[in-house]
Amino acid sequence: MKTALVLVLFAACAFAQDQAAVTTAEAGCGPKDVRFDAKEDATQHPVPQPESGKALVFVVQEFGEVQCKGCALTKVGVDGNWVGANQGNSYFSFAVDPGEHHLCAN
């Protein structure tokens, strides 16, 4: 009886997925075939200034004290275009116009 209840619960969850929400979330990503080559440079710490009328967005990837030399690359997209990538303990920034945006990390 418990097995049947668990199967019904999982089936209900699978059918309850909102395809519109999934499509909206994927709208932030860029094309799937784009590749990045990110390199960590601990000697540079730029202090970017936002352009007039734009917001400056920082994307931070932090693994704590773990040394992560072979960590996976994390691509970041906004409104259907890739804007950068992080690898290891790193960060980058980019400017966006005011308004609603869709952010994606892959």
Short mmCIF file of the C-alpha atoms (twelve columns), coordinates in Angstrom:
data_MODEL
# 
_entry.id   MODEL 
# 
loop_
_atom_site.group_PDB 
_atom_site.id 
_atom_site.type_symbol 
_atom_site.label_atom_id 
_atom_site.label_alt_id 
_atom_site.label_comp_id 
_atom_site.label_asym_id 
_atom_site.label_seq_id 
_atom_site.Cartn_x 
_atom_site.Cartn_y 
_atom_site.Cartn_z 
_atom_site.pdbx_PDB_model_num 
ATOM 1   C CA . MET A 1   0.000  0.000  0.000   1 
ATOM 2   C CA . LYS A 2   2.827  2.396  0.872   1 
ATOM 3   C CA . THR A 3   4.539  1.706  -2.444  1 
ATOM 4   C CA . ALA A 4   1.382  2.551  -4.376  1 
ATOM 5   C CA . LEU A 5   0.976  5.797  -2.408  1 
ATOM 6   C CA . VAL A 6   4.582  6.804  -3.143  1 
ATOM 7   C CA . LEU A 7   4.144  6.067  -6.871  1 
ATOM 8   C CA . VAL A 8   0.952  8.147  -6.999  1 
ATOM 9   C CA . LEU A 9   2.721  11.013 -5.196  1 
ATOM 10  C CA . PHE A 10  5.653  10.987 -7.642  1 
ATOM 11  C CA . ALA A 11  3.316  10.779 -10.633 1 
ATOM 12  C CA . ALA A 12  1.314  13.747 -9.347  1 
ATOM 13  C CA . CYS A 13  4.507  15.786 -8.949  1 
ATOM 14  C CA . ALA A 14  5.613  14.956 -12.486 1 
ATOM 15  C CA . PHE A 15  2.291  16.083 -13.998 1 
ATOM 16  C CA . ALA A 16  2.173  19.214 -11.834 1 
ATOM 17  C CA . GLN A 17  5.244  20.787 -13.440 1 
ATOM 18  C CA . ASP A 18  4.426  24.164 -14.905 1 
ATOM 19  C CA . GLN A 19  5.810  24.160 -18.451 1 
ATOM 20  C CA . ALA A 20  5.328  27.932 -18.720 1 
ATOM 21  C CA . ALA A 21  7.563  28.440 -15.676 1 
ATOM 22  C CA . VAL A 22  10.229 26.173 -17.161 1 
ATOM 23  C CA . THR A 23  10.105 28.061 -20.469 1 
ATOM 24  C CA . THR A 24  10.370 31.421 -18.671 1 
ATOM 25  C CA . ALA A 25  13.356 30.205 -16.650 1 
ATOM 26  C CA . GLU A 26  15.129 28.971 -19.773 1 
ATOM 27  C CA . ALA A 27  14.549 32.361 -21.442 1 
ATOM 28  C CA . GLY A 28  17.440 33.798 -19.431 1 
ATOM 29  C CA . CYS A 29  19.968 31.359 -20.889 1 
ATOM 30  C CA . GLY A 30  21.841 31.815 -24.130 1 
ATOM 31  C CA . PRO A 31  22.429 29.333 -26.953 1 
ATOM 32  C CA . LYS A 32  23.449 25.864 -25.717 1 
ATOM 33  C CA . ASP A 33  26.482 25.556 -28.022 1 
ATOM 34  C CA . VAL A 34  28.370 28.589 -26.606 1 
ATOM 35  C CA . ARG A 35  31.628 27.732 -24.796 1 
ATOM 36  C CA . PHE A 36  33.537 29.885 -22.292 1 
ATOM 37  C CA . ASP A 37  37.138 29.646 -21.165 1 
ATOM 38  C CA . ALA A 38  37.271 31.308 -17.723 1 
ATOM 39  C CA . LYS A 39  40.544 31.794 -15.917 1 
ATOM 40  C CA . GLU A 40  40.872 32.951 -12.327 1 
ATOM 41  C CA . ASP A 41  43.221 35.931 -11.902 1 
ATOM 42  C CA . ALA A 42  43.802 36.754 -8.225  1 
ATOM 43  C CA . THR A 43  46.111 39.652 -9.081  1 
ATOM 44  C CA . GLN A 44  43.347 41.860 -10.500 1 
ATOM 45  C CA . HIS A 45  40.425 43.283 -8.524  1 
ATOM 46  C CA . PRO A 46  38.707 45.790 -10.807 1 
ATOM 47  C CA . VAL A 47  36.254 48.311 -9.381  1 
ATOM 48  C CA . PRO A 48  33.741 48.724 -12.207 1 
ATOM 49  C CA . GLN A 49  31.603 51.836 -12.434 1 
ATOM 50  C CA . PRO A 50  28.042 51.467 -13.758 1 
ATOM 51  C CA . GLU A 51  27.088 53.303 -16.902 1 
ATOM 52  C CA . SER A 52  24.678 56.172 -16.390 1 
ATOM 53  C CA . GLY A 53  21.107 54.895 -15.985 1 
ATOM 54  C CA . LYS A 54  22.134 51.238 -15.665 1 
ATOM 55  C CA . ALA A 55  22.428 48.796 -12.782 1 
ATOM 56  C CA . LEU A 56  25.632 46.923 -12.055 1 
ATOM 57  C CA . VAL A 57  25.084 43.212 -11.322 1 
ATOM 58  C CA . PHE A 58  27.756 41.110 -9.579  1 
ATOM 59  C CA . VAL A 59  27.821 37.320 -9.900  1 
ATOM 60  C CA . VAL A 60  29.858 35.644 -7.150  1 
ATOM 61  C CA . GLN A 61  30.843 31.981 -7.017  1 
ATOM 62  C CA . GLU A 62  32.336 30.917 -3.687  1 
ATOM 63  C CA . PHE A 63  33.374 27.465 -2.545  1 
ATOM 64  C CA . GLY A 64  34.801 28.606 0.800   1 
ATOM 65  C CA . GLU A 65  38.162 27.224 1.878   1 
ATOM 66  C CA . VAL A 66  38.036 24.397 -0.664  1 
ATOM 67  C CA . GLN A 67  40.689 24.751 -3.341  1 
ATOM 68  C CA . CYS A 68  38.748 24.171 -6.510  1 
ATOM 69  C CA . LYS A 69  41.201 24.050 -9.416  1 
ATOM 70  C CA . GLY A 70  39.145 21.650 -11.522 1 
ATOM 71  C CA . CYS A 71  35.719 23.062 -10.695 1 
ATOM 72  C CA . ALA A 72  33.041 23.115 -13.326 1 
ATOM 73  C CA . LEU A 73  32.475 26.281 -15.283 1 
ATOM 74  C CA . THR A 74  29.259 28.166 -14.442 1 
ATOM 75  C CA . LYS A 75  27.862 30.180 -17.366 1 
ATOM 76  C CA . VAL A 76  25.538 33.108 -16.595 1 
ATOM 77  C CA . GLY A 77  22.962 34.471 -19.008 1 
ATOM 78  C CA . VAL A 78  20.548 37.388 -18.991 1 
ATOM 79  C CA . ASP A 79  17.536 37.719 -21.267 1 
ATOM 80  C CA . GLY A 80  18.675 35.022 -23.674 1 
ATOM 81  C CA . ASN A 81  22.342 36.033 -23.963 1 
ATOM 82  C CA . TRP A 82  25.365 34.704 -22.100 1 
ATOM 83  C CA . VAL A 83  27.129 37.530 -20.244 1 
ATOM 84  C CA . GLY A 84  30.024 35.684 -18.594 1 
ATOM 85  C CA . ALA A 85  31.255 32.697 -16.643 1 
ATOM 86  C CA . ASN A 86  32.783 31.827 -13.274 1 
ATOM 87  C CA . GLN A 87  35.177 29.056 -12.386 1 
ATOM 88  C CA . GLY A 88  36.405 28.361 -8.865  1 
ATOM 89  C CA . ASN A 89  36.178 31.157 -6.297  1 
ATOM 90  C CA . SER A 90  35.556 34.074 -8.621  1 
ATOM 91  C CA . TYR A 91  33.249 36.905 -9.579  1 
ATOM 92  C CA . PHE A 92  32.386 39.142 -12.495 1 
ATOM 93  C CA . SER A 93  30.005 42.014 -13.151 1 
ATOM 94  C CA . PHE A 94  27.884 43.380 -15.976 1 
ATOM 95  C CA . ALA A 95  25.527 46.299 -16.521 1 
ATOM 96  C CA . VAL A 96  21.793 46.032 -17.308 1 
ATOM 97  C CA . ASP A 97  19.101 48.512 -18.228 1 
ATOM 98  C CA . PRO A 98  16.327 49.211 -15.682 1 
ATOM 99  C CA . GLY A 99  13.401 46.798 -15.694 1 
ATOM 100 C CA . GLU A 100 12.630 43.116 -15.355 1 
ATOM 101 C CA . HIS A 101 15.262 40.636 -16.491 1 
ATOM 102 C CA . HIS A 102 15.576 36.853 -16.615 1 
ATOM 103 C CA . LEU A 103 18.795 35.467 -15.135 1 
ATOM 104 C CA . CYS A 104 20.135 31.979 -15.839 1 
ATOM 105 C CA . ALA A 105 23.093 30.078 -14.363 1 
ATOM 106 C CA . ASN A 106 24.130 26.858 -16.055 1 
# 
